[in-house]
Amino acid sequence: MSSLFPTYQRWELSAKSGKGATLKDTNGATYLDFVGGIAVCNLGHCHPKVIEALTTQAESLWHVSNLFQIEGQEQAAAMLAEQSSGDYVFFCNSGTEANEAAIKLARKHSGKNHIISLKNSFHGRTLGSMAATGQSKIHEGFGTMLQSFSYATFNDIESVKEQISADTAAIMIEVVQGEGGVRIIEPEFAQQLQALCKEYHILLIVDEVQTGIGRTGKPFGYQHFDLSPDIITVAKGLGNGFPVGAMIGKDFLQPAFQPGSHGSTFGGNPLAMAVVKAVLETVFEDQFLQQVQEKAEVFQTYLHQSLQGKKSVKDIRILGLMAGIECHEPVAEFITQARERGLLVLQAGPNVIRLLPPLVVTNEELKQAADILAQVVDQKTAAV
């Protein structure tokens, strides 16, 4: 009998080791891992540079608290600011914490309470980030949500306008709704949002927890849509599996976060910063990001060749190495069958297969994944 709270619907799979895009379980079976810790292991499992950085740091210093100067924070923050529209960085331990920091910063800077987010969004599971999440199933059973959030419709600017009031501090979005079905923002909607924020002096918060750190072929996903967010949140790929998150904000927001206004005991500790620095030095290289974009084009071709026109497949959506296969039916069985064939993939809602290969994946591995998905879909069609 387990002593764990049963908060996860776990697979009958226990991983033992991993390298790059592959995982090996305790029974010796090998899998092509297109889950990646849910968009976390952007550099794959056991990346040598990340291992070296963590090991070296672990042998010298683990933790001192944020009462001390931490050189690694300054270095990592400078790298994030250089590659983003922001100027200042707050380090924490997760995407949820990064979004909590964003919510607090927006409210404190503006003196206003109301934040607009989007239906089918996902921003976390703490009380603030859960309230920001536009999915009732996430709210159920936890009582009254933080009342200062309202939810507009994704890619519908009129629904956003209807939510704006004199008390609106910010609009909070994902450029790809990962948990919401791998739904990609429309460029026109993105620009309309930017204009709306400027017109009404509203902050634009972009949640890049799943799309950031090279996942889409750019440092941040919003950069595909010519946006200039005031606040950006990142986590997941930032630490490649080491727990770390960050909130990035523009210069004019700095006065709102002064000593005592926010904090984190473990946020930005030396271990995390050593890992982040190693990750960013690798991912933010122009050549590396160019390779991600090239792989994304190859992957899109493979997916269309393998799945387009299949009876079960409704739509194929992809940005960088983040793909969603929307089906006409629930996909839980497809995911189980893929796993039995050695491919690990996720759901994103009942009808969408989500694929999150590591950015170091090979073209051969991308082809293998597409072929396995085609076999799974064909088997279902044959059974019918």
C-alpha positions as a LaTeX table, in Angstrom:
\begin{tabular}{lrrr}
\hline
Residue & $x$ (\AA) & $y$ (\AA) & $z$ (\AA) \\
\hline
Met1 & 0.00 & 0.00 & 0.00 \\
Ser2 & 1.36 & 3.40 & $-1.00$ \\
Ser3 & 1.87 & 6.19 & 1.54 \\
Leu4 & 1.43 & 8.79 & $-1.21$ \\
Phe5 & $-1.68$ & 10.89 & $-1.72$ \\
Pro6 & $-3.24$ & 9.53 & $-4.94$ \\
Thr7 & $-3.13$ & 12.89 & $-6.74$ \\
Tyr8 & $-1.78$ & 11.43 & $-9.98$ \\
Gln9 & $-3.23$ & 8.88 & $-12.39$ \\
Arg10 & 0.05 & 7.06 & $-12.82$ \\
Trp11 & 1.01 & 4.78 & $-15.70$ \\
Glu12 & 2.18 & 1.22 & $-15.08$ \\
Leu13 & 5.73 & 2.29 & $-15.87$ \\
Ser14 & 8.69 & 2.96 & $-13.62$ \\
Ala15 & 11.62 & 4.70 & $-15.30$ \\
Lys16 & 15.14 & 3.64 & $-14.36$ \\
Ser17 & 17.43 & 5.62 & $-16.66$ \\
Gly18 & 17.39 & 7.96 & $-19.61$ \\
Lys19 & 19.64 & 9.41 & $-22.28$ \\
Gly20 & 18.63 & 12.02 & $-24.81$ \\
Ala21 & 15.19 & 11.14 & $-26.16$ \\
Thr22 & 15.09 & 7.62 & $-24.73$ \\
Leu23 & 13.96 & 6.17 & $-21.41$ \\
Lys24 & 14.56 & 2.70 & $-20.01$ \\
Asp25 & 12.17 & 1.23 & $-17.44$ \\
Thr26 & 12.86 & $-1.11$ & $-14.52$ \\
Asn27 & 11.92 & $-4.10$ & $-16.70$ \\
Gly28 & 14.53 & $-3.23$ & $-19.32$ \\
Ala29 & 12.11 & $-1.90$ & $-21.94$ \\
Thr30 & 13.22 & 1.16 & $-23.92$ \\
Tyr31 & 10.91 & 4.02 & $-24.93$ \\
Leu32 & 11.09 & 7.03 & $-27.19$ \\
Asp33 & 10.18 & 9.80 & $-24.76$ \\
Phe34 & 8.02 & 12.50 & $-26.31$ \\
Val35 & 6.69 & 13.52 & $-22.90$ \\
Gly36 & 9.97 & 14.89 & $-21.60$ \\
Gly37 & 8.70 & 15.38 & $-18.08$ \\
Ile38 & 5.86 & 17.43 & $-19.63$ \\
Ala39 & 7.98 & 19.87 & $-21.68$ \\
Val40 & 10.72 & 19.92 & $-19.04$ \\
Cys41 & 13.65 & 17.96 & $-20.47$ \\
Asn42 & 14.27 & 20.23 & $-23.45$ \\
Leu43 & 17.88 & 19.04 & $-23.62$ \\
Gly44 & 16.85 & 15.43 & $-23.14$ \\
His45 & 17.73 & 13.12 & $-20.29$ \\
Cys46 & 21.15 & 13.37 & $-18.66$ \\
His47 & 22.61 & 16.10 & $-20.86$ \\
Pro48 & 26.37 & 16.06 & $-20.18$ \\
Lys49 & 26.78 & 19.84 & $-19.82$ \\
Val50 & 23.91 & 20.06 & $-17.34$ \\
Ile51 & 25.25 & 17.08 & $-15.34$ \\
Glu52 & 28.70 & 18.66 & $-15.19$ \\
Ala53 & 27.33 & 22.03 & $-14.05$ \\
Leu54 & 25.20 & 20.50 & $-11.30$ \\
Thr55 & 27.92 & 18.12 & $-10.09$ \\
Thr56 & 30.55 & 20.85 & $-9.95$ \\
Gln57 & 28.26 & 23.18 & $-8.03$ \\
Ala58 & 27.11 & 20.44 & $-5.65$ \\
Glu59 & 30.71 & 19.90 & $-4.59$ \\
Ser60 & 31.18 & 23.54 & $-3.58$ \\
Leu61 & 27.92 & 25.12 & $-2.32$ \\
Trp62 & 24.22 & 24.18 & $-2.26$ \\
His63 & 22.36 & 26.90 & $-0.41$ \\
Val64 & 22.94 & 30.19 & 1.42 \\
Ser65 & 19.56 & 32.01 & 1.22 \\
Asn66 & 18.76 & 35.21 & $-0.63$ \\
Leu67 & 20.28 & 37.31 & 2.14 \\
Phe68 & 23.56 & 36.68 & 0.30 \\
Gln69 & 24.83 & 37.85 & $-3.06$ \\
Ile70 & 24.49 & 34.89 & $-5.46$ \\
Glu71 & 26.63 & 35.36 & $-8.56$ \\
Gly72 & 24.80 & 32.66 & $-10.51$ \\
Gln73 & 21.54 & 34.58 & $-10.21$ \\
Glu74 & 23.08 & 37.66 & $-11.76$ \\
Gln75 & 24.50 & 35.65 & $-14.64$ \\
Ala76 & 21.28 & 33.72 & $-15.34$ \\
Ala77 & 19.12 & 36.84 & $-15.00$ \\
Ala78 & 21.29 & 38.73 & $-17.48$ \\
Met79 & 20.92 & 35.91 & $-20.02$ \\
Leu80 & 17.12 & 35.83 & $-19.65$ \\
Ala81 & 16.85 & 39.61 & $-19.91$ \\
Glu82 & 19.09 & 39.73 & $-22.97$ \\
Gln83 & 16.90 & 37.24 & $-24.85$ \\
Ser84 & 13.52 & 38.65 & $-23.79$ \\
Ser85 & 11.55 & 41.90 & $-23.65$ \\
Gly86 & 12.23 & 42.12 & $-19.91$ \\
Asp87 & 14.89 & 43.74 & $-17.76$ \\
Tyr88 & 14.60 & 42.22 & $-14.28$ \\
Val89 & 14.20 & 38.63 & $-13.08$ \\
Phe90 & 12.79 & 37.00 & $-9.95$ \\
Phe91 & 13.78 & 33.36 & $-9.40$ \\
Cys92 & 11.52 & 30.81 & $-7.76$ \\
Asn93 & 10.99 & 27.03 & $-7.87$ \\
Ser94 & 8.23 & 26.29 & $-10.39$ \\
Gly95 & 5.92 & 27.63 & $-13.07$ \\
Thr96 & 3.11 & 28.02 & $-10.57$ \\
Glu97 & 5.32 & 30.16 & $-8.35$ \\
Ala98 & 6.42 & 32.23 & $-11.34$ \\
Asn99 & 2.78 & 32.91 & $-12.20$ \\
Glu100 & 1.99 & 33.78 & $-8.59$ \\
Ala101 & 4.82 & 36.31 & $-8.72$ \\
Ala102 & 3.45 & 37.73 & $-11.98$ \\
Ile103 & $-0.03$ & 38.11 & $-10.49$ \\
Lys104 & 1.36 & 39.85 & $-7.41$ \\
Leu105 & 3.60 & 42.15 & $-9.44$ \\
Ala106 & 0.76 & 43.17 & $-11.79$ \\
Arg107 & $-1.56$ & 43.97 & $-8.90$ \\
Lys108 & 1.05 & 45.80 & $-6.83$ \\
His109 & 2.33 & 47.89 & $-9.73$ \\
Ser110 & $-1.11$ & 48.88 & $-11.00$ \\
Gly111 & $-2.98$ & 49.16 & $-7.72$ \\
Lys112 & $-5.75$ & 47.22 & $-9.45$ \\
Asn113 & $-7.17$ & 43.76 & $-8.80$ \\
His114 & $-8.75$ & 42.37 & $-11.95$ \\
Ile115 & $-6.83$ & 40.12 & $-14.37$ \\
Ile116 & $-8.25$ & 38.68 & $-17.57$ \\
Ser117 & $-7.11$ & 35.21 & $-18.58$ \\
Leu118 & $-8.44$ & 32.88 & $-21.25$ \\
Lys119 & $-10.76$ & 29.92 & $-21.26$ \\
Asn120 & $-8.98$ & 26.54 & $-21.44$ \\
Ser121 & $-5.78$ & 28.13 & $-20.13$ \\
Phe122 & $-3.58$ & 26.53 & $-17.49$ \\
His123 & $-1.42$ & 28.58 & $-15.13$ \\
Gly124 & $-0.93$ & 26.34 & $-12.09$ \\
Arg125 & $-2.54$ & 24.85 & $-8.99$ \\
Thr126 & $-1.88$ & 27.26 & $-6.14$ \\
Leu127 & $-4.82$ & 29.47 & $-5.21$ \\
Gly128 & $-3.77$ & 32.44 & $-7.34$ \\
Ser129 & $-2.56$ & 30.53 & $-10.40$ \\
Met130 & $-5.52$ & 28.16 & $-10.14$ \\
Ala131 & $-7.88$ & 31.13 & $-10.22$ \\
Ala132 & $-6.03$ & 32.36 & $-13.31$ \\
Thr133 & $-6.63$ & 29.01 & $-14.99$ \\
Gly134 & $-9.67$ & 29.09 & $-17.25$ \\
Gln135 & $-10.81$ & 25.50 & $-16.63$ \\
Ser136 & $-13.60$ & 24.71 & $-14.19$ \\
Lys137 & $-12.31$ & 21.17 & $-13.61$ \\
Ile138 & $-9.19$ & 22.66 & $-11.99$ \\
His139 & $-11.36$ & 24.77 & $-9.65$ \\
Glu140 & $-13.79$ & 22.09 & $-8.54$ \\
Gly141 & $-13.85$ & 21.25 & $-4.85$ \\
Phe142 & $-11.62$ & 24.07 & $-3.64$ \\
Gly143 & $-14.25$ & 26.59 & $-2.68$ \\
Thr144 & $-14.51$ & 30.17 & $-3.88$ \\
Met145 & $-11.79$ & 31.17 & $-6.30$ \\
Leu146 & $-9.90$ & 34.45 & $-6.06$ \\
Gln147 & $-12.61$ & 36.75 & $-7.35$ \\
Ser148 & $-10.45$ & 39.11 & $-9.36$ \\
Phe149 & $-10.16$ & 36.87 & $-12.45$ \\
Ser150 & $-12.44$ & 36.61 & $-15.46$ \\
Tyr151 & $-12.07$ & 34.49 & $-18.59$ \\
Ala152 & $-12.23$ & 35.54 & $-22.23$ \\
Thr153 & $-12.32$ & 33.31 & $-25.29$ \\
Phe154 & $-9.03$ & 32.37 & $-26.95$ \\
Asn155 & $-8.54$ & 34.12 & $-30.32$ \\
Asp156 & $-11.68$ & 36.26 & $-29.83$ \\
Ile157 & $-10.74$ & 39.89 & $-29.22$ \\
Glu158 & $-14.32$ & 41.04 & $-28.68$ \\
Ser159 & $-14.67$ & 38.67 & $-25.73$ \\
Val160 & $-11.54$ & 40.22 & $-24.22$ \\
Lys161 & $-12.85$ & 43.75 & $-24.68$ \\
Glu162 & $-16.06$ & 42.79 & $-22.88$ \\
Gln163 & $-14.06$ & 41.85 & $-19.76$ \\
Ile164 & $-12.09$ & 45.10 & $-19.43$ \\
Ser165 & $-13.00$ & 47.40 & $-16.57$ \\
Ala166 & $-11.46$ & 50.32 & $-14.72$ \\
Asp167 & $-10.02$ & 47.76 & $-12.27$ \\
Thr168 & $-8.24$ & 45.64 & $-14.91$ \\
Ala169 & $-4.54$ & 45.30 & $-14.14$ \\
Ala170 & $-3.43$ & 42.76 & $-16.75$ \\
Ile171 & $-4.26$ & 40.25 & $-19.44$ \\
Met172 & $-2.60$ & 36.87 & $-18.96$ \\
Ile173 & $-2.14$ & 34.51 & $-21.91$ \\
Glu174 & $-0.31$ & 31.50 & $-23.29$ \\
Val175 & 0.72 & 31.74 & $-26.93$ \\
Val176 & 0.11 & 28.00 & $-27.16$ \\
Gln177 & $-2.46$ & 26.54 & $-24.79$ \\
Gly178 & $-0.63$ & 23.34 & $-23.91$ \\
Glu179 & $-2.98$ & 21.75 & $-21.40$ \\
Gly180 & $-5.88$ & 23.29 & $-23.31$ \\
Gly181 & $-5.29$ & 21.24 & $-26.45$ \\
Val182 & $-2.10$ & 22.62 & $-28.08$ \\
Arg183 & $-4.07$ & 25.56 & $-29.47$ \\
Ile184 & $-1.90$ & 28.23 & $-31.08$ \\
Ile185 & $-2.67$ & 31.93 & $-30.82$ \\
Glu186 & $-3.67$ & 33.61 & $-34.08$ \\
Pro187 & $-1.21$ & 36.37 & $-35.12$ \\
Glu188 & $-4.03$ & 38.89 & $-35.59$ \\
Phe189 & $-5.40$ & 38.16 & $-32.11$ \\
Ala190 & $-1.92$ & 38.57 & $-30.62$ \\
Gln191 & $-1.53$ & 42.00 & $-32.19$ \\
Gln192 & $-5.03$ & 43.02 & $-31.15$ \\
Leu193 & $-4.19$ & 42.08 & $-27.57$ \\
Gln194 & $-1.00$ & 44.12 & $-27.69$ \\
Ala195 & $-2.90$ & 47.14 & $-29.00$ \\
Leu196 & $-5.63$ & 46.70 & $-26.41$ \\
Cys197 & $-3.12$ & 46.62 & $-23.58$ \\
Lys198 & $-1.50$ & 49.79 & $-24.86$ \\
Glu199 & $-4.83$ & 51.58 & $-25.30$ \\
Tyr200 & $-6.09$ & 50.79 & $-21.80$ \\
His201 & $-2.70$ & 50.84 & $-20.00$ \\
Ile202 & $-3.07$ & 47.17 & $-19.11$ \\
Leu203 & $-0.09$ & 44.90 & $-18.49$ \\
Leu204 & 0.44 & 41.94 & $-20.83$ \\
Ile205 & 1.56 & 38.77 & $-19.04$ \\
Val206 & 2.71 & 35.85 & $-21.20$ \\
Asp207 & 2.96 & 32.45 & $-19.52$ \\
Glu208 & 5.91 & 30.76 & $-21.23$ \\
Val209 & 6.20 & 27.92 & $-18.72$ \\
Gln210 & 5.62 & 25.32 & $-21.45$ \\
Thr211 & 6.60 & 27.28 & $-24.58$ \\
Gly212 & 9.75 & 29.01 & $-23.36$ \\
Ile213 & 13.45 & 28.12 & $-23.44$ \\
Gly214 & 13.67 & 27.04 & $-27.07$ \\
Arg215 & 10.60 & 24.79 & $-27.21$ \\
Thr216 & 9.19 & 26.64 & $-30.25$ \\
Gly217 & 12.51 & 27.29 & $-32.00$ \\
Lys218 & 12.91 & 30.75 & $-30.47$ \\
Pro219 & 14.00 & 31.66 & $-26.94$ \\
Phe220 & 10.35 & 32.41 & $-26.11$ \\
Gly221 & 7.17 & 31.48 & $-27.94$ \\
Tyr222 & 5.78 & 35.03 & $-27.97$ \\
Gln223 & 8.61 & 36.05 & $-30.30$ \\
His224 & 6.81 & 34.30 & $-33.18$ \\
Phe225 & 3.98 & 36.81 & $-32.86$ \\
Asp226 & 5.78 & 40.16 & $-32.54$ \\
Leu227 & 4.62 & 40.65 & $-28.97$ \\
Ser228 & 6.39 & 42.65 & $-26.28$ \\
Pro229 & 5.01 & 41.35 & $-22.97$ \\
Asp230 & 5.50 & 43.33 & $-19.78$ \\
Ile231 & 5.83 & 40.16 & $-17.71$ \\
Ile232 & 7.00 & 36.70 & $-18.80$ \\
Thr233 & 6.95 & 33.52 & $-16.74$ \\
Val234 & 9.18 & 30.50 & $-17.35$ \\
Ala235 & 10.00 & 27.19 & $-15.67$ \\
Lys236 & 9.97 & 23.60 & $-17.01$ \\
Gly237 & 12.73 & 23.70 & $-19.65$ \\
Leu238 & 14.61 & 26.35 & $-17.67$ \\
Gly239 & 16.11 & 23.69 & $-15.40$ \\
Asn240 & 15.84 & 20.61 & $-17.65$ \\
Gly241 & 14.41 & 18.71 & $-14.68$ \\
Phe242 & 15.90 & 20.67 & $-11.80$ \\
Pro243 & 13.10 & 22.56 & $-10.00$ \\
Val244 & 13.36 & 26.23 & $-10.95$ \\
Gly245 & 11.15 & 28.98 & $-12.29$ \\
Ala246 & 11.50 & 32.65 & $-13.12$ \\
Met247 & 9.42 & 35.75 & $-13.65$ \\
Ile248 & 10.84 & 38.36 & $-16.02$ \\
Gly249 & 9.55 & 41.94 & $-15.98$ \\
Lys250 & 10.18 & 45.22 & $-17.75$ \\
Asp251 & 12.17 & 48.03 & $-16.21$ \\
Phe252 & 9.19 & 50.19 & $-15.16$ \\
Leu253 & 7.89 & 47.38 & $-12.91$ \\
Gln254 & 11.01 & 47.25 & $-10.75$ \\
Pro255 & 9.83 & 49.76 & $-8.09$ \\
Ala256 & 6.87 & 47.49 & $-7.22$ \\
Phe257 & 9.14 & 44.63 & $-6.13$ \\
Gln258 & 11.38 & 46.07 & $-3.45$ \\
Pro259 & 12.78 & 44.31 & $-0.33$ \\
Gly260 & 10.01 & 42.60 & 1.63 \\
Ser261 & 7.46 & 42.65 & $-1.21$ \\
His262 & 8.06 & 39.07 & $-2.36$ \\
Gly263 & 10.51 & 36.27 & $-1.73$ \\
Ser264 & 11.45 & 32.60 & $-1.88$ \\
Thr265 & 13.64 & 30.58 & 0.47 \\
Phe266 & 14.97 & 28.28 & $-2.21$ \\
Gly267 & 14.43 & 30.43 & $-5.30$ \\
Gly268 & 17.62 & 31.00 & $-7.25$ \\
Asn269 & 19.85 & 28.87 & $-5.04$ \\
Pro270 & 23.35 & 28.04 & $-6.35$ \\
Leu271 & 22.41 & 24.54 & $-7.52$ \\
Ala272 & 19.50 & 25.80 & $-9.59$ \\
Met273 & 21.49 & 28.67 & $-11.05$ \\
Ala274 & 24.34 & 26.42 & $-12.14$ \\
Val275 & 21.84 & 24.27 & $-14.03$ \\
Val276 & 20.02 & 27.25 & $-15.54$ \\
Lys277 & 23.26 & 28.79 & $-16.77$ \\
Ala278 & 24.26 & 25.52 & $-18.46$ \\
Val279 & 20.82 & 25.17 & $-20.06$ \\
Leu280 & 20.68 & 28.75 & $-21.35$ \\
Glu281 & 24.23 & 28.68 & $-22.70$ \\
Thr282 & 23.20 & 25.69 & $-24.78$ \\
Val283 & 19.64 & 26.55 & $-25.83$ \\
Phe284 & 20.16 & 30.23 & $-26.59$ \\
Glu285 & 22.90 & 29.56 & $-29.15$ \\
Asp286 & 21.68 & 30.71 & $-32.59$ \\
Gln287 & 22.81 & 27.49 & $-34.24$ \\
Phe288 & 20.98 & 25.36 & $-31.69$ \\
Leu289 & 17.71 & 27.29 & $-32.16$ \\
Gln290 & 18.11 & 27.09 & $-35.93$ \\
Gln291 & 18.39 & 23.32 & $-35.63$ \\
Val292 & 15.19 & 23.23 & $-33.56$ \\
Gln293 & 13.36 & 25.16 & $-36.27$ \\
Glu294 & 14.67 & 22.78 & $-38.93$ \\
Lys295 & 13.63 & 19.75 & $-36.89$ \\
Ala296 & 10.18 & 21.29 & $-36.41$ \\
Glu297 & 9.74 & 21.55 & $-40.18$ \\
Val298 & 10.82 & 17.94 & $-40.59$ \\
Phe299 & 8.48 & 16.81 & $-37.82$ \\
Gln300 & 5.55 & 18.66 & $-39.34$ \\
Thr301 & 6.23 & 16.96 & $-42.67$ \\
Tyr302 & 6.43 & 13.52 & $-41.06$ \\
Leu303 & 3.21 & 14.05 & $-39.09$ \\
His304 & 1.29 & 15.20 & $-42.14$ \\
Gln305 & 2.64 & 12.38 & $-44.29$ \\
Ser306 & 1.78 & 9.79 & $-41.66$ \\
Leu307 & $-1.52$ & 11.11 & $-40.31$ \\
Gln308 & $-3.16$ & 13.53 & $-42.73$ \\
Gly309 & $-6.33$ & 12.03 & $-44.12$ \\
Lys310 & $-6.64$ & 9.36 & $-41.44$ \\
Lys311 & $-10.27$ & 8.86 & $-40.46$ \\
Ser312 & $-9.60$ & 9.49 & $-36.77$ \\
Val313 & $-7.48$ & 12.62 & $-37.25$ \\
Lys314 & $-9.22$ & 15.99 & $-37.23$ \\
Asp315 & $-6.31$ & 18.44 & $-37.10$ \\
Ile316 & $-2.52$ & 18.62 & $-36.71$ \\
Arg317 & $-1.14$ & 21.68 & $-34.90$ \\
Ile318 & 2.55 & 22.36 & $-34.37$ \\
Leu319 & 4.78 & 25.22 & $-33.28$ \\
Gly320 & 8.43 & 24.33 & $-32.98$ \\
Leu321 & 8.73 & 20.97 & $-31.26$ \\
Met322 & 5.33 & 21.19 & $-29.61$ \\
Ala323 & 2.62 & 19.32 & $-31.49$ \\
Gly324 & $-1.01$ & 18.40 & $-30.99$ \\
Ile325 & $-2.94$ & 15.77 & $-32.94$ \\
Glu326 & $-6.65$ & 16.44 & $-32.50$ \\
Cys327 & $-8.84$ & 13.41 & $-33.09$ \\
His328 & $-12.55$ & 12.89 & $-33.60$ \\
Glu329 & $-12.65$ & 10.64 & $-30.55$ \\
Pro330 & $-11.02$ & 10.27 & $-27.11$ \\
Val331 & $-7.31$ & 9.55 & $-27.42$ \\
Ala332 & $-6.62$ & 7.67 & $-24.17$ \\
Glu333 & $-6.54$ & 4.35 & $-26.03$ \\
Phe334 & $-4.19$ & 5.75 & $-28.68$ \\
Ile335 & $-1.78$ & 6.88 & $-25.97$ \\
Thr336 & $-1.81$ & 3.46 & $-24.31$ \\
Gln337 & $-1.20$ & 1.71 & $-27.64$ \\
Ala338 & 1.64 & 4.09 & $-28.50$ \\
Arg339 & 3.26 & 3.31 & $-25.15$ \\
Glu340 & 2.96 & $-0.41$ & $-25.85$ \\
Arg341 & 4.86 & 0.24 & $-29.11$ \\
Gly342 & 7.61 & 2.16 & $-27.32$ \\
Leu343 & 6.44 & 5.77 & $-27.76$ \\
Leu344 & 5.52 & 7.98 & $-24.78$ \\
Val345 & 3.07 & 10.80 & $-25.53$ \\
Leu346 & 0.51 & 12.82 & $-23.55$ \\
Gln347 & $-3.09$ & 13.91 & $-23.68$ \\
Ala348 & $-4.07$ & 17.58 & $-23.87$ \\
Gly349 & $-7.76$ & 17.34 & $-23.15$ \\
Pro350 & $-9.82$ & 14.28 & $-24.07$ \\
Asn351 & $-9.28$ & 14.38 & $-27.85$ \\
Val352 & $-5.73$ & 15.67 & $-28.36$ \\
Ile353 & $-2.44$ & 13.75 & $-28.44$ \\
Arg354 & 0.37 & 16.04 & $-27.30$ \\
Leu355 & 3.96 & 15.49 & $-28.42$ \\
Leu356 & 6.87 & 17.19 & $-26.66$ \\
Pro357 & 10.12 & 15.70 & $-27.96$ \\
Pro358 & 13.42 & 16.97 & $-26.54$ \\
Leu359 & 15.07 & 19.67 & $-28.59$ \\
Val360 & 18.03 & 17.31 & $-29.10$ \\
Val361 & 15.83 & 14.71 & $-30.81$ \\
Thr362 & 17.09 & 13.32 & $-34.12$ \\
Asn363 & 15.20 & 13.30 & $-37.40$ \\
Glu364 & 15.20 & 9.51 & $-37.26$ \\
Glu365 & 13.49 & 9.60 & $-33.87$ \\
Leu366 & 10.92 & 12.08 & $-35.18$ \\
Lys367 & 10.17 & 9.74 & $-38.09$ \\
Gln368 & 9.91 & 6.77 & $-35.74$ \\
Ala369 & 7.36 & 8.62 & $-33.58$ \\
Ala370 & 5.23 & 9.61 & $-36.58$ \\
Asp371 & 5.28 & 6.04 & $-37.87$ \\
Ile372 & 4.18 & 4.63 & $-34.50$ \\
Leu373 & 1.30 & 7.10 & $-34.31$ \\
Ala374 & 0.22 & 6.09 & $-37.82$ \\
Gln375 & 0.25 & 2.42 & $-36.78$ \\
Val376 & $-1.88$ & 3.20 & $-33.72$ \\
Val377 & $-4.42$ & 5.18 & $-35.71$ \\
Asp378 & $-4.52$ & 2.53 & $-38.46$ \\
Gln379 & $-5.14$ & $-0.21$ & $-35.91$ \\
Lys380 & $-8.08$ & 1.72 & $-34.50$ \\
Thr381 & $-9.53$ & 2.24 & $-37.96$ \\
Ala382 & $-9.09$ & $-1.43$ & $-38.81$ \\
Ala383 & $-10.83$ & $-2.44$ & $-35.57$ \\
Val384 & $-13.83$ & $-0.33$ & $-36.54$ \\
\hline
\end{tabular}
